[in-house]
Amino acid sequence: MKHALKIKYLAFVLVFALLCTSLLLGGCSRYANYVGTYQSTFVDSQNDDENISFKLAINRDKTFVLTRYIDDSTKEFSGYYKSYTESGQEQLLFIVEEGYEWNTSHPNAWKPYFTICRLDDGTLMATAGTTSSSSSVVTAFGSGAISRITLILFTKE
């Protein structure tokens, strides 16, 4: 009888340990679905040569680096992100802290932001925050020669 009781006790401890481990790991990897490096597959505003592309690195420490490539120029933006979940659907809000300058007269007039959600096929859809004045419209992703960039689709590298 003692041996059967020990086996039941050991089984209970193992099940409890597995449950605790899965709960702890699940909490630690909340952003694990998004962490990684992504390459743009679609940008909604192009130059005539369609040579605009983006690379997005999402880090586990809730930081990111967004790199924009247009012609031979490269621009890098970095900052932090937060999450929002409604009805089981998670969305990330990215806020640029470095690399962006509004203009030389007002360099800190606007902190760009963009949001990301996952589409059904696993693609990430990024939509840009936008600000406007009486003379211009600016988005977090900038613009091509034709129009402002407001939507980018990313796939994981």
DAQUIDA-V647559 format. One record per run of one state. SS is the DSSP state (hx for helix, st for strand, lp for the rest). FROM is the first residue (numbers start at 1). LEN is the number of residues. Records with the same first field share a line. If there is no record, write none. Layout:
SS->FROM-LEN  FROM-LEN
This chain:
lp->1-1  29-7  44-8  59-4  71-2  87-2  99-14  119-5  129-1  133-4  140-3  144-4  149-2  157-1
hx->2-27
st->36-8  52-7  63-8  73-14  89-10  113-6  124-5  130-3  137-3  143-1  148-1  151-6
